[in-house]
Amino acid sequence: MNQLESAWELFLKTMSAQEPVLDCYRKFVTGLPFIYVKKKHSQVSREEIEESLKISAAKAMKGKTLTLSMYYVRESEDLFVYRIRFLVPQRKMFCCGNLCEDCIRFQR
C-alpha cells in the first residue's frame, strides 16, 4: 500500500469516527473522488463538517508529503458532498541536461 492509499484509508476511518458525522464514504465519478458525509442530526452545520474534514485530512497526511484539495459541491437534507483530493508533489526524477536550478543531481 502506498502513501496515497494509506492516507485515504486513514482519512475515511477517522472521518467516520468524528462527532458530527454519522457516515462517510468515497465515490468516484468520472475518475474524481467525492466524499459523501451524512450528518448525525439536523443541527450540524456545514462549518462543523468542514472542520471535521480538515482534522481528519491532517491526521491522514501527517508524516507524508501530501497536500489537501477540498471543494464544497452540494448539500441535501442530511448529506454533504465534497470533492477531496490528496495531491502528491511533483518532482523531477531525472537530469535533463539543461542545468536547471532544481536538478535532481543537486538533491540528496
N, C-alpha and C positions, 0 to 999 in steps of 0.2 A: 504494500500500500504506500503510495507516495504522499508527499506533504499536502497536496490539494485534496486528495480523497480523505485523508485523516482529519483535515480541517473541517470538511463538510460533515463528516460523521459526528465529530465532537460538537459542532455548531448545532446540528439538529437535536442531538441528545440534550445539550444544555438549554436550548430554546424551549423544548417541550417541558422542562422542569421549572421554568420561570413562573412566578406567581400569577401574573395576569393572563397566562396562556393555558388554554385547555388542550389544544393540539397544534402541532406544527408539522408540515410536510413539504417536500420539494417536488416540483413537477416541471418537466422540460416541455417547452412549447417552442417550436421551430429552432431547437438546439440551445435555447437560452433557459437558464434555471430561474424559476419563480418559486417564491416561498408563500405558502398559504398558512395564515395564522388564525386559529379560532380562539376567540377570547372567552374567558370564563363567565363573565356576566356583562350585562349591557352598560354598566358604568365605566368600563375600561376605555380609556381614551387612546387616540392614535399616538400621542406623545409617550404614553406608558409602553405601548407596544414597540415603538421605535427605540426607546431606551433599553428595553429587553433585547431587541435585536442587536444593538450596539454592544451591550455587555457580553452577550453570547458570542458574537463575532470576535471580540477582543480576546476572550478565553480561547477560542479556536485558533486564532492567529499567533498566540503567544509562543515565542521561540521559533517562529517560521518567518520566512521572507515573503509575506503576503500582504496585500492591501485590500481594503473593502470598497466595493462599489455598490451602493444601495439606492434604489429609486422606488418611491411610492407609486403604485399602479392604480389600485381602486379599493373600495370598501363596500361590503354588502351588510346585511343585518348583523351577523356575528363573525364575519370573516374579513381579514385584511390581506391584500395581495401586494407583495413587493418583488421587484427584480433585484436579486442579490448575486453578486459575483465576487469571488476571491481572485484577485489578479496577481499573477506571477511576474516579477520584474524581468524586463528584457535585458540581457547582457550579451556582449559579443562573445562568441565561442571560438573564434579563430582570428589569426592575424591576416588582414587583407593586403598588407604591404604598403599602405598609404600613410604610414607614420601618424596614425590617429592618436589623440590625447588619451583616449580610454582604451588603448590597445591591451589585449589580453597578455602580451609579453611583460607589461609593467605591473601586473597584479600578482599577488602571492596567495 
